[in-house]
Amino acid sequence: MKKRTRRQKAILRRNLFLSFCAIILAGIIALSAFIITSISKAVNNKDDVISSSNSESTNKEPEVIPDSFATVLSLGDIMVHQPQLEGAKTTDGYDFSDFFKEVSPYFKDADLTVGNLELTFGGTQSGKYRGYPAFNTPDELADNIKESGINMLMTANNHSYDTGFFGLKRTAQVLGEKGLEYTGTKATPDEPTYLVKEVNGIKIGIANFTYETQGSDPNRKYLNGGAIASEANPYINTFSYPRLEKFYKEAEEIINGMKQDGAEYISFYMHWGEEYQLTANTWQKSIAQKLSNMGVNMIIGGHPHVVQPIELIHSEDSTNTTICIYSLGNAVSNQRRELISSARKGHTEDGVMFSYTLKKSGKDGTVSLEKIKVIPTWVYKYQSGGYKYTIYPIENLNSATAKYPHLAAKLTESYNRTKAILENGLTDCQKALNCELTFE
C-alpha cells in the first residue's frame, strides 16, 4: 500500500470533520422540530379546552337566585305597673312569663320581633322596684322578654330617665348582657344612634326617638317635666316639638348613615302624640310627612297607650310612599278602663301586633313591601295569688272566641274597637299598594 501523502491526510481529516458537523446539525434540526411540534400541540390543546369551556359557558343556563323574604313584627308599649310587679313576685324573684305565653308563638314565627320597652332596669342601686310614675323593673323581665321570642327593644321614651342617668345606662347594659338588641338609648356614648339589621339578607335601618317635654332652660333636655343631666344628652334620641328643624337635620344624617351602611328599607319608631287620644295630632302628622319626604319607608308609633290609625303617606315629590301606624297601643300594662277616667271604653287594654314582610328580588336585588298584617290584642287581668296579666291575640275573631270561650265577650269588644280605628286606613293601603294586607 502506498503511503498517503500529507495532503491526502488533511483532506481526510476535513471530510471526517464535515461529516461530524453534518450529523450534529441534523440532530439539532430534529430536536428543534420535535420541540416546536410539542409546543404547537400544547397550544392547540389549550385552545380546544378554552373553546370547549367557552362553549359550555355559553350553553349553560344562568344561575337563578331565589327571592328572599323578611318579616318584622312590632308590638306596643311594655309596661310594669305596681299591681303587675306584685303579681309577678315569687319566692326567689320575679316571673313575668304570663305576659307573653299566648303571643309567644307569633314572636317566634317572625324573623325579627320588636317591642317598646317603656320602663327602666335601674336595679336595686336605684331603690325599690316600683311602677308608675317612675318605673324600676326587675331584670327578670328582660329574661322573660327574650324567652318569649322578642329580639329587639326600642328604649327611647318619656320614662327612659325614671331611674336617672345611672338607670338610663344600666337599662341598655342589661339588655346587651341578655343578648337583646336595642336602639333609642345607649350604654356608652360611642354606640350608634341607629341600627342597620340584616334579616334574611335584607338590610333594614331602624331608628327610635322620643319627644321632649318643655322646661325653663332651652339648653337642657326634659323628660316628663324633669331636666336630665347634660352628660346624658348623647345617650338618648329625643326631639322637641318647638324645635323640629333640629330633629329633621339629625334624622337626615341618620338616614344618610343608614344608606351608607347598606340599608335597603328604613323604619322609624316614634314615641309621640297624646295619651288616650284615638287620633293622631297635627304634630304627628307633620313629622310623618317630613319623614316620608326624607325617604323613610315605615313609621311605627307608641306612647298614646291606645291604638291610633294607620295611614298611607306620599312624599311631596311623589318619589316615596310611607306606611305610618301612629300608635300600636299597649302591649301589656295595668291601664284599665276602671282606673283611667279618659279611657272608660277600654282602649288602653287594646293593642296590635303589626307585621310587615319585605321581599328582595333574586333577579335584580330590589326590595319591596310584600305584605302587611295586623293582629289585634287584648290584655286580660285576673287573680291567681295576686293579679296576673296575659296578652291574648285576636288574629281571627271566630277562632279566638272559640279557643278562649270564657273571654269571648271581652275579646269581641276589643277586636271591634281596634277594627273601627284601623279599618279605613287599611282599606286605603290595600287600594294603593301592590301588596297583601290582612285584618281578619
PATITOR-845694 format. One record per residue (C-alpha): y negated, z, x. Coordinates in steps of 0.25 Angstrom, whole numbers, padded with zeros to 4 digits, always signed. Layout:
REM residues N
YZX ...
This chain:
REM residues 440
+0000+0000+0000 -0013-0004+0005 -0023+0007+0007 -0034+0008-0003 -0048+0005+0003 -0059+0015+0001 -0066+0006-0009 -0054+0006-0018 -0052+0021-0018 -0067+0022-0022 -0065+0013-0033 -0052+0020-0038 -0059+0033-0038 -0071+0027-0046 -0061+0022-0056 -0054+0035-0058 -0067+0042-0060 -0072+0032-0070 -0058+0033-0078 -0060+0049-0078 -0074+0047-0083 -0070+0038-0094 -0059+0048-0098 -0069+0059-0099 -0079+0051-0106 -0068+0047-0116 -0065+0062-0118 -0080+0065-0121 -0081+0054-0131 -0069+0058-0138 -0073+0073-0139 -0087+0069-0144 -0081+0060-0154 -0072+0072-0159 -0083+0082-0159 -0092+0072-0167 -0081+0069-0177 -0078+0084-0179 -0093+0087-0182 -0094+0076-0191 -0082+0081-0199 -0088+0095-0200 -0101+0090-0205 -0095+0081-0215 -0086+0093-0220 -0098+0102-0221 -0106+0091-0229 -0094+0090-0238 -0094+0105-0240 -0109+0105-0243 -0107+0093-0252 -0096+0100-0259 -0104+0113-0261 -0116+0106-0266 -0107+0098-0276 -0101+0111-0281 -0114+0118-0282 -0120+0106-0290 -0108+0107-0299 -0107+0122-0300 -0113+0128-0313 -0126+0136-0311 -0123+0151-0312 -0126+0157-0325 -0133+0171-0324 -0131+0179-0337 -0143+0185-0345 -0145+0200-0343 -0150+0210-0353 -0156+0224-0352 -0158+0233-0364 -0169+0244-0363 -0168+0255-0373 -0180+0265-0375 -0181+0278-0383 -0193+0286-0387 -0198+0300-0383 -0188+0310-0378 -0194+0324-0380 -0188+0338-0380 -0196+0348-0389 -0193+0363-0389 -0182+0362-0400 -0175+0351-0393 -0175+0359-0380 -0170+0371-0386 -0159+0364-0394 -0154+0357-0380 -0153+0371-0373 -0139+0374-0369 -0133+0386-0362 -0135+0380-0348 -0147+0370-0350 -0151+0359-0360 -0143+0347-0367 -0151+0336-0373 -0140+0327-0375 -0140+0328-0390 -0153+0320-0390 -0146+0307-0385 -0132+0308-0390 -0133+0298-0401 -0142+0287-0394 -0136+0288-0380 -0127+0276-0383 -0140+0268-0385 -0146+0273-0372 -0133+0269-0364 -0132+0256-0370 -0145+0251-0366 -0148+0246-0351 -0160+0255-0350 -0164+0267-0359 -0178+0273-0358 -0183+0286-0364 -0197+0292-0365 -0196+0306-0359 -0207+0314-0366 -0205+0327-0359 -0204+0333-0344 -0193+0339-0336 -0202+0349-0330 -0191+0359-0326 -0191+0374-0326 -0202+0373-0316 -0211+0369-0328 -0207+0381-0336 -0198+0382-0348 -0192+0370-0355 -0201+0366-0367 -0204+0356-0377 -0217+0351-0383 -0229+0352-0379 -0225+0352-0364 -0211+0347-0363 -0202+0352-0352 -0188+0348-0354 -0175+0352-0346 -0169+0342-0336 -0156+0341-0344 -0163+0331-0354 -0164+0321-0342 -0149+0322-0340 -0147+0320-0355 -0156+0308-0355 -0149+0302-0344 -0135+0305-0350 -0140+0298-0363 -0142+0285-0356 -0157+0285-0355 -0160+0279-0341 -0175+0279-0340 -0187+0288-0346 -0202+0286-0348 -0209+0298-0343 -0224+0296-0345 -0228+0303-0358 -0238+0313-0363 -0228+0324-0359 -0225+0320-0345 -0234+0331-0339 -0229+0342-0348 -0224+0350-0336 -0235+0346-0327 -0235+0337-0315 -0222+0344-0310 -0215+0341-0323 -0220+0327-0323 -0214+0324-0309 -0201+0332-0312 -0198+0325-0324 -0197+0312-0316 -0190+0319-0305 -0179+0324-0315 -0177+0310-0321 -0176+0304-0307 -0165+0315-0304 -0158+0312-0316 -0157+0297-0314 -0167+0293-0325 -0177+0283-0323 -0191+0285-0328 -0205+0280-0327 -0219+0285-0332 -0219+0297-0323 -0215+0299-0309 -0209+0310-0300 -0217+0305-0288 -0230+0297-0287 -0223+0285-0280 -0214+0282-0291 -0217+0269-0298 -0225+0269-0311 -0215+0260-0318 -0200+0255-0317 -0194+0241-0316 -0180+0244-0321 -0169+0233-0319 -0160+0233-0331 -0148+0223-0330 -0156+0214-0321 -0169+0215-0329 -0181+0222-0323 -0189+0230-0333 -0203+0236-0330 -0205+0250-0336 -0217+0258-0337 -0221+0271-0344 -0235+0276-0348 -0241+0288-0356 -0254+0290-0362 -0264+0300-0357 -0272+0310-0365 -0287+0311-0363 -0293+0322-0355 -0306+0327-0349 -0304+0321-0335 -0303+0306-0335 -0297+0306-0322 -0285+0314-0326 -0273+0311-0334 -0270+0319-0346 -0257+0320-0354 -0256+0328-0367 -0270+0332-0365 -0268+0339-0351 -0272+0333-0338 -0261+0330-0328 -0263+0333-0313 -0270+0322-0305 -0258+0321-0296 -0249+0318-0308 -0256+0305-0311 -0247+0295-0304 -0235+0302-0309 -0237+0297-0324 -0240+0284-0330 -0252+0286-0340 -0262+0278-0347 -0275+0283-0354 -0279+0276-0368 -0294+0276-0364 -0291+0270-0350 -0281+0260-0353 -0286+0250-0343 -0281+0259-0332 -0267+0259-0339 -0267+0244-0340 -0270+0242-0326 -0259+0251-0322 -0250+0244-0332 -0253+0231-0326 -0250+0236-0312 -0237+0241-0317 -0233+0228-0324 -0236+0220-0311 -0228+0230-0303 -0216+0229-0313 -0217+0214-0312 -0217+0214-0297 -0205+0223-0297 -0198+0212-0305 -0199+0218-0320 -0195+0207-0330 -0199+0215-0342 -0210+0226-0343 -0210+0238-0352 -0220+0249-0354 -0217+0263-0360 -0229+0269-0366 -0232+0283-0371 -0243+0281-0380 -0248+0281-0395 -0250+0293-0404 -0240+0303-0408 -0233+0301-0422 -0240+0288-0425 -0231+0278-0431 -0240+0266-0426 -0246+0262-0412 -0260+0265-0410 -0271+0256-0404 -0269+0261-0390 -0254+0258-0390 -0257+0244-0396 -0268+0241-0386 -0259+0246-0374 -0247+0238-0379 -0255+0225-0380 -0261+0227-0366 -0247+0229-0360 -0242+0217-0367 -0253+0209-0361 -0249+0214-0347 -0234+0209-0349 -0227+0222-0354 -0215+0218-0362 -0211+0231-0369 -0219+0243-0373 -0212+0255-0377 -0220+0267-0382 -0218+0282-0385 -0226+0295-0388 -0229+0294-0403 -0215+0301-0406 -0213+0291-0417 -0209+0276-0417 -0220+0266-0417 -0219+0251-0420 -0214+0240-0411 -0223+0228-0409 -0223+0215-0402 -0235+0213-0393 -0240+0199-0388 -0249+0199-0375 -0263+0194-0377 -0260+0182-0368 -0247+0179-0376 -0238+0180-0363 -0231+0193-0367 -0224+0199-0378 -0222+0214-0379 -0213+0223-0387 -0220+0237-0390 -0214+0248-0397 -0225+0258-0398 -0216+0271-0399 -0201+0274-0399 -0203+0287-0406 -0196+0299-0401 -0182+0299-0395 -0180+0314-0397 -0189+0325-0400 -0191+0337-0409 -0203+0330-0416 -0198+0331-0431 -0205+0328-0444 -0206+0343-0448 -0213+0346-0435 -0223+0335-0434 -0233+0334-0445 -0238+0320-0441 -0223+0315-0441 -0217+0320-0454 -0210+0307-0457 -0200+0309-0445 -0205+0298-0436 -0205+0308-0424 -0190+0309-0426 -0188+0294-0424 -0187+0285-0412 -0182+0272-0408 -0173+0267-0396 -0179+0254-0393 -0172+0244-0384 -0175+0230-0379 -0165+0220-0372 -0170+0211-0361 -0163+0198-0357 -0164+0192-0343 -0160+0177-0343 -0150+0173-0333 -0155+0159-0333 -0170+0162-0329 -0171+0177-0328 -0181+0179-0339 -0181+0192-0346 -0183+0192-0361 -0182+0202-0372 -0169+0201-0379 -0168+0212-0389 -0175+0224-0395 -0168+0235-0403 -0174+0247-0410 -0165+0259-0413 -0172+0270-0421 -0168+0284-0418 -0170+0298-0425 -0169+0312-0419 -0160+0322-0426 -0163+0336-0425 -0152+0346-0428 -0148+0360-0425 -0136+0363-0417 -0138+0376-0409 -0153+0372-0409 -0160+0359-0412 -0153+0347-0407 -0159+0333-0407 -0152+0319-0407 -0157+0305-0407 -0150+0296-0418 -0150+0281-0417 -0152+0273-0429 -0148+0259-0424 -0143+0255-0438 -0147+0264-0450 -0134+0262-0457 -0125+0265-0445 -0134+0277-0441 -0133+0283-0455 -0118+0281-0455 -0116+0287-0441 -0125+0299-0444 -0124+0301-0459 -0130+0315-0458 -0142+0309-0453 -0143+0297-0461 -0155+0300-0469 -0163+0304-0457 -0159+0292-0449 -0163+0283-0460 -0177+0289-0461 -0179+0288-0446 -0174+0273-0446 -0183+0269-0457 -0195+0276-0451 -0193+0268-0438 -0189+0255-0444 -0202+0256-0452 -0210+0257-0439 -0203+0247-0431 -0198+0236-0441 -0211+0228-0441 -0213+0227-0426 -0198+0223-0424 -0199+0212-0434 -0212+0207-0427 -0204+0207-0414 -0192+0201-0420 -0200+0189-0425 -0208+0187-0412 -0197+0190-0401 -0185+0181-0398 -0176+0193-0397 -0167+0202-0405 -0173+0215-0411 -0165+0225-0419 -0169+0236-0428 -0156+0238-0437 
